[in-house]
Each structure stands twice: as structure tokens, then as C-alpha cells.
Amino acid sequence: MPRTNSFLRAPGAQLRIWAHRGNSSAAPENTAASDEAARRAGAEWIENDVRTTKDGVPVVMHDETVDRTTDGTGPIQSLTAAQVAQLDAGSWFAPAFAGQRVPTLAAQLDGLKTRGGNLLLEIKGQHTRSSVVRIVQEIQVHRMSGRVFVQSFEPQYLRWVHELAPELPLGLLRFELDPDPVAIAKDLELTAYNPSDAALQTRPGIIRELHAAGVAINIWTVDDAGRWDALERAGVDGIITNCPAELAGWNAGRFALVG
């Protein structure tokens, strides 16, 4: 675990905003349009998901299948990158976004490098060590190691990432709290422990315990201002949200009132 953790929120600082699947309330999730909407909403960090195609290309997709968010059908792992590139990933959200594509991880990294922003990258679904190697190589080839934070529900993926690129910050996602979050954070050399809001409410004291161990805590996926207030007061470091513009405004308003 690093001796210093820049993801710990300093006293009086605003909550860090992690834009869930980009600005997914304003544009089709996990697309270039959603990333751009997140940037313009004031989110410094864009959260997206990475899966691998049949021919081993990392692409930005949340679901196991392409059915919900494109005009195609079938598991992402049954389609080649060329087939995925032909899918319309915007029309399902609104006609104005017709023609949006499923980005490759390489294209997303290029977009961030050119237009700004940082990436909270969730390694999603089934992966082998070789597919994780490919994901890490994309980050390194694009010279984006300083602007990417990797998270996953799967500890083994995080172990592989750490072996391959120990400089990358790591976060462990959780639906429910582990019996000893601090111990698993130390074991995996985590920068952050990222549980659901429901999980945190079962044991809010874990915030203090993780902070004492130098580990940040970010909560997902929270879109309600009442909960933002409670979580800010409880001391969490950041919030993963579908409403980054609203959270940015809430942050600014609260800071102005407190300051």
C-alpha cells in the first residue's frame, strides 16, 4: 500500500466526482458522447467498464451482451472487434445520439488524452491473465498510467494488474463489506475500497478504519442529494454517480456555504 494516498479527501475539500459510465444521465453510457458530457459537467474522473471481444480487443461495454445498449445482439465475447465497431450504441438512448459507437479502450484513452479527463476503469466480466495483460498494455502504450485508476469486483484481476503495473492505483468494488476490509486492502495493496451505499450503511465505522490504514473509500452509485450530504458528513472521499453535473453543483454550493 502506498505511503501517501492522493485519493484521501483533505479536510474541507470537496467530494471527488466519479462519473458513472460517463455522464450516463445525459448521454448514452460508455460512449464518447457520455465521456464528453462528463467532462463538461465538471467530472475530473470518468468511470467506464472494459470487456474483451472474441478476438481479444478491449472495448468499453458494461453488459455481458450488446443487446441493451446497441442495435446488435449476443455476448460481447462472441463478436469480433470489427463487428462491434459497426453497432449503433446511441439510438437506444435518444435519436440525437444515433451513430455513437462502442469505443475500444484504445479509442477512449486517445479521447481522454486529447480532450482531457482521467479514467476509472472497471475490469468487468470474465478475463484471463492474458486479457488483463492486453488491457494494461493499452494503458501503458498510450502513456496514460498517471491518469488511470483500475477497479474490479474480482481480487484476482487486481493482483494481475499490480504485478504488471504496480504504479496503477487499485480499487476493490464490493456489493457487501468484507469481514475485514482493512486486511483485504493491505493484501491487495489497494488505494481505495469502493463499496455500495447499501453496504456502507451496515457499518459506517469502516470509513474511519480504512482512513487510519491510508485507504480511500468511494461509494457507488449515488444520485440523491440527501445521501451526498450524509456521505460527505460521514467522511467518504468520493462518490460514483450517474449525475455528475448535479453533484458538481452540489459540491460548489456546499463549499460556498461552508467556506
N, C-alpha and C positions, 0 to 999 in steps of 0.2 A: 504494500500500500504506500502511495506517495507520502512524503513527509508534509508537503503542503498541498492543499486542495483548493484550487481557484473556484470550484463549484460550490463551496460553502458560502452561504449568504452572509455578508458582513452586517453587523448591527445597523439598523436604519436603512439598509439597502432594499431595493425593490425585489419582488419575486422574479425569478428568471422565467421567461416565457418560452415554452417548447410548443411549437405549432404542430398539432397532431395531424399527420398526413398532409402537411402544408396547411393552408387556411381552408380547411375542408368544409367550413360553413359557407364559404363564398365562391368556391370553385371546385371542380371535380378532384377528389382526393388523389394524392400521389401522381400528380401531373406537373408539367412546367407551369401551367396556369395557377395551380394551387400554391406552388413554391413562390411565384411572383406575388400572389395575393398576400402570402405570409410576410414576405419582405416589406411590402407596402403597409402592412398592418403594424409593423414595428417589432416583429419577432426576430430576434437575433439567431435563434435556433429553429431549424425545420426538422420535424420528425417524419421519417419515411421508413417503409418496410422493403426489405430486399429478399427476393426469391430467385431461383435459378431455372432457366429454361431447359428443354430437353437436350440442347447442345451445349449446356454449361455456361450460358451467358447470364450474369446477374442483372435482374430487371427490378424496377420499383413497382411492387404489387403487394397489397395486403392479403387478399384472399388466396386460398389454395387453388381456386378456379378463377377464370376470367369472366364468368357469367354475369356477376352483379355489376361490374364497373366497365364493361366493354360490350361491343356488339358480337363478341365471339362466345364460344362455349368450350368447356373442358378444362382439365387441370393445367396449370401453367407449366408443369414439368412434362406434359405430353406435347407441348408446342415448341417449335424452334424459335429462335430469336427473330428470324425473318418473318415468320407467321405472326408473332406477337406485334411486330412493328407495323403490321397492316391494320391492326384493330383500332376502332374508334373508342377512345376512353373518355370522351367528353359529353356525348349526346345524352347519355342516361341522366346527367345532372341538369342540363338545360341546353336548348338548341344553340345558344350563343357559343357553347364550347365544343360544338361538333368539330371533329378533326383533331382534337387533342390525342396524343399518343401515349402509350405506356413507355416511360423513359427507360433506357438502360441505365445502370448505375453510372457508367462512364459518362453518359449524356447529362445526368443530373449533376455529377461532380463538375463537369465543364460549365454548366449553368451557374452553379454556385461560385465557381472561380471567377467567372466573367461578371456576374450581376451582383454578387455579394451574398453573405449568409453562411451559416455553419450547419452541419448535418448531424442530427441524432439518428443514427442508423440502426434499426432493429433487424437482426437476422432472424427471419421468420420461416417457419415450416421445417421440412426435413432437409438436412445438409450433411454431407460427408466432410471429412477434413479437407479434401481437395477442393470442394466448392467454397469452403471458408477461405482457403488459400487464395482462390481466384478473387474473392471479394476484397481481401486485404491487399492483394496486388494492385487492384484497380485504385484503391485509395493511395497507395504508395506511388504508382506510376503518374498519377495526377498531382502528386506533391501536395496532398490535402490532409496529411496526418495531423497537422496542427489545427484542423478545422472540422474534424470528425470525432464523434463520441459514439461508441458502439454499445448497444444494449441487446439483451435477449432474455427470454424465459428459460433458456437452456444453458445451464452452467458449463457444459462441455464445449459449447461454441465459444464461450468467453475464455475458457482455458486455451483453446486453439488460437484465438486472436492474440492473447497475451504472449504465447510462445512465439508467434510470428511477428508481432509488432508491439513490444512492451510499452512503447510510447503512447499508444492509444488509450484514452480513458474508457473505463468499462462501467456499465450499469446492469444490475440484475433486476429484471421485471418479475413481479410477483402478484398473483391473484390473492393469495393468503400469505401472512407472515410466516417466515421460517421460525422454528423454535428458538434459534439463536441467530438473528440477523447479523450481529456483530461478528460472530465466529465465521459465518459464510462469507462475509465481506472481506475479512482478513485472508481467508483461504483462497478466494478468487482474486485478491488484490483489487477490489472494486474502488472506483472513485465515487460511485453513487449506488444506493439501494432504492429501487423505484417500485413501491407497492401501489395497489389500487387504493382509492379513497376509502372504500368499504373496509379493506384490510387494516388501514391505519387506524380507523375508528375503534377497532377492537383492542388496540394497545398504543395509544398516542405517546406514551412514555418512551417509545423506541426512538423518537426523534432525538431526544437528549442523549440516549445511549450511543446512537450512531455518530452524532456530532462529537461526543467525547472520544470516539475512536478515529475521528478525522474523516468520516464518511458523510457525503451529502445525501439528502433524501428528496426525491421528486415524486409527485403524486399524479396519478392518471385516473381517468380522463375527466377533468372537472370543468364544467361550463357555467356554473352558478355563482353569482357574486357573493351570495351568503356564505358559501363554502370557501371561496377565495379569502374572504375576511377571516374565517375561522382558521384556515390553514396558515395564513400569514401570521396571525397571532400565535399560533402553535409553534411557529419557527421553522416550517419547511423551507427548503431552498428554492424550489421551482415547481411549476405546475404544467403538466401536459394538457393542452386544451384544444378543442375544436373552434374556439372563439378567441383567437389571439388579438384581434383588434380591440375587442371589448376588454380583455384582460389588460392590454396596454393602456387603455383609457382609465381603467380602474386603478391600475398602478400609479399613473400620473396624478389622478385625483387624490388618492390616498396620500401620496408623497407630498403633494402641495399642502394638504390639510395638516399633516403631521409636522412638515418642515416649517 
